[in-house]
């Protein structure tokens, strides 16, 4: 066999060549032969090989058709999305942004944003600034100035210190502060 590919398409090509050779060199298709201890005819073998080739051809054609359909779908997706968004906007405009009719179209009602007070905005800005400082985050220009030469050292703190007499002592626990309202607060865990 000239084509010894292990792919199904390679096998189909090889079977096509074997079928052609069988038709040329075994003109009597009803000739009985023995294959792996079983009697069969040349025509029966050729028919099985041809059935595989026919099926393989149909599969390849279907795969090509699917690829073409997917490519056509992908090509039209931008226009379809624009049309869909425009229609949803039309429905919202026609029935109102908070209408119960939107549920018939499975369009969610938009939530109205709640305006923040000046105090809430100031607290949020302070929290963002504190977070950036705590994390050490910087802007893009400051990040460019940072280079990768970092030296580090490992400091190990023992769980129980040993005093001069050889007895183990444990570190003193931190005092527990009272929470607002007079109830004792629970200590933070590490």
C-alpha positions as CSV (number, residue, x, y, z in Angstrom):
1,X,0.0,0.0,0.0
2,X,1.3,3.4,-0.9
3,X,-0.6,5.3,1.8
4,X,0.0,3.9,5.3
5,X,-1.6,6.8,7.2
6,X,-3.4,5.9,10.4
7,X,-6.0,8.7,9.8
8,X,-9.5,7.7,8.7
9,X,-9.1,9.8,5.5
10,X,-5.7,8.0,4.9
11,X,-7.4,4.7,5.3
12,X,-10.2,5.7,2.9
13,X,-7.6,6.6,0.3
14,X,-5.8,3.3,0.8
15,X,-9.1,1.3,0.6
16,X,-10.0,3.1,-2.6
17,X,-6.7,1.9,-4.1
18,X,-7.3,-1.7,-2.8
19,X,-10.8,-1.7,-4.3
20,X,-9.4,-0.5,-7.7
21,X,-6.8,-3.2,-7.5
22,X,-9.3,-5.9,-6.6
23,X,-11.7,-4.9,-9.5
24,X,-8.7,-5.0,-11.9
25,X,-7.0,-8.2,-10.8
26,X,-10.1,-10.3,-9.6
27,X,-12.6,-10.0,-12.4
28,X,-14.7,-12.7,-10.9
29,X,-16.2,-11.0,-7.8
30,X,-18.0,-14.1,-6.7
31,X,-14.7,-16.0,-6.2
32,X,-14.7,-17.5,-2.7
33,X,-11.6,-16.7,-0.6
34,X,-10.7,-17.4,3.0
35,X,-9.7,-14.5,5.3
36,X,-8.7,-15.3,8.9
37,X,-10.4,-18.7,8.7
38,X,-13.7,-17.4,7.4
39,X,-14.9,-17.9,3.8
40,X,-16.1,-14.8,1.9
41,X,-16.1,-13.5,-1.6
42,X,-14.2,-10.7,-3.3
43,X,-17.4,-8.7,-3.8
44,X,-18.3,-9.0,-0.1
45,X,-14.9,-7.6,0.9
46,X,-15.1,-4.8,-1.7
47,X,-18.6,-3.9,-0.5
48,X,-17.4,-3.5,3.1
49,X,-14.5,-1.4,2.0
50,X,-16.7,0.7,-0.3
51,X,-19.3,1.2,2.6
52,X,-16.5,2.7,4.7
53,X,-15.4,5.0,1.9
54,X,-19.0,6.1,1.2
55,X,-19.5,6.9,4.9
56,X,-16.2,8.7,5.2
57,X,-17.1,10.8,2.2
58,X,-20.4,11.8,3.8
59,X,-18.6,12.6,7.0
60,X,-16.1,14.8,5.3
61,X,-18.9,16.6,3.4
62,X,-20.8,17.1,6.6
63,X,-17.8,18.5,8.4
64,X,-17.1,20.9,5.5
65,X,-20.8,22.0,5.6
66,X,-20.6,22.6,9.4
67,X,-17.4,24.6,9.0
68,X,-19.1,26.8,6.3
69,X,-22.2,27.3,8.5
70,X,-20.0,28.3,11.5
71,X,-18.0,30.7,9.3
72,X,-21.2,32.2,8.0
73,X,-22.6,32.6,11.5
74,X,-19.4,34.2,12.7
75,X,-19.4,36.6,9.8
76,X,-23.0,37.8,10.6
77,X,-22.6,37.9,14.4
78,X,-21.6,41.6,14.6
79,X,-24.6,42.7,12.6
80,X,-26.9,40.3,14.5
81,X,-25.7,41.7,17.9
82,X,-26.2,45.3,16.7
83,X,-29.7,44.4,15.5
84,X,-30.5,42.6,18.8
85,X,-29.3,45.5,21.0
86,X,-31.2,48.0,18.9
87,X,-34.4,46.0,19.2
88,X,-34.0,45.7,23.0
89,X,-33.5,49.4,23.2
90,X,-36.6,49.9,21.1
91,X,-38.6,47.7,23.4
92,X,-37.3,49.6,26.5
93,X,-38.2,52.9,24.8
94,X,-41.6,51.8,23.7
95,X,-42.8,50.3,27.0
96,X,-40.6,52.2,29.5
97,X,-37.5,51.2,31.3
98,X,-39.3,49.9,34.4
99,X,-42.4,48.4,32.7
100,X,-43.6,44.9,33.7
101,X,-44.0,44.2,29.9
102,X,-40.2,43.8,29.8
103,X,-40.6,40.5,31.6
104,X,-42.5,39.1,28.5
105,X,-39.3,39.7,26.5
106,X,-37.0,38.4,29.3
107,X,-35.4,41.9,29.5
108,X,-34.3,42.7,33.0
109,X,-35.5,46.0,34.5
110,X,-32.5,48.3,34.9
111,X,-31.7,49.3,38.5
112,X,-31.6,53.0,39.2
113,X,-28.2,54.0,40.7
114,X,-28.4,55.4,44.2
115,X,-26.5,58.7,44.5
116,X,-23.8,58.8,47.1
117,X,-23.6,61.5,49.6
118,X,-20.4,63.6,49.8
119,X,-19.5,61.8,53.1
120,X,-19.8,58.4,51.4
121,X,-17.6,59.5,48.5
122,X,-15.0,60.9,50.9
123,X,-14.9,57.6,52.9
124,X,-14.6,55.6,49.7
125,X,-11.7,57.7,48.4
126,X,-9.9,57.4,51.8
127,X,-10.4,53.6,51.7
128,X,-9.0,53.4,48.2
129,X,-6.0,55.4,49.1
130,X,-5.3,53.4,52.2
131,X,-5.6,50.1,50.2
132,X,-3.2,51.3,47.6
133,X,-0.7,52.3,50.3
134,X,-1.1,49.0,52.2
135,X,-0.7,46.9,49.1
136,X,2.1,49.1,47.7
137,X,0.3,49.6,44.4
138,X,1.5,52.3,42.2
139,X,0.7,53.8,38.8
140,X,2.2,52.7,35.5
141,X,5.0,55.3,35.6
142,X,6.1,54.4,39.1
143,X,6.0,50.7,38.2
144,X,8.5,51.3,35.3
145,X,11.0,52.7,37.8
146,X,10.8,49.5,39.9
147,X,13.5,47.0,39.1
148,X,13.7,43.3,40.0
149,X,16.8,43.3,42.3
150,X,15.3,42.4,45.6
151,X,17.2,41.0,48.6
152,X,15.3,39.2,51.3
153,X,16.1,37.6,54.6
154,X,14.1,35.1,56.7
155,X,13.4,35.9,60.3
156,X,12.2,32.9,62.4
157,X,10.5,33.6,65.7
158,X,10.1,30.6,68.1
159,X,6.7,29.8,69.5
160,X,8.0,29.6,73.1
161,X,11.2,31.4,74.2
162,X,13.6,29.7,76.7
163,X,14.8,31.8,79.6
164,X,18.2,31.5,81.3
165,X,16.9,28.9,83.8
166,X,15.9,26.6,80.9
167,X,12.1,26.8,81.5
168,X,9.9,27.6,78.6
169,X,7.8,30.7,78.7
170,X,5.0,31.7,76.5
171,X,4.5,35.2,75.2
172,X,1.9,37.2,77.1
173,X,-1.4,37.5,75.4
174,X,-2.6,40.8,74.1
175,X,-5.3,42.5,76.2
176,X,-8.8,42.3,74.9
177,X,-10.4,45.7,74.3
178,X,-14.1,46.3,74.9
179,X,-16.2,46.8,71.8
180,X,-18.6,49.7,71.5
181,X,-21.6,48.9,73.7
182,X,-19.7,47.4,76.6
183,X,-19.3,43.8,75.3
184,X,-15.8,42.3,75.1
185,X,-14.4,42.1,71.6
186,X,-13.0,38.8,70.3
187,X,-9.3,39.0,69.5
188,X,-8.2,38.9,65.9
189,X,-6.7,35.6,64.7
190,X,-3.6,35.4,62.7
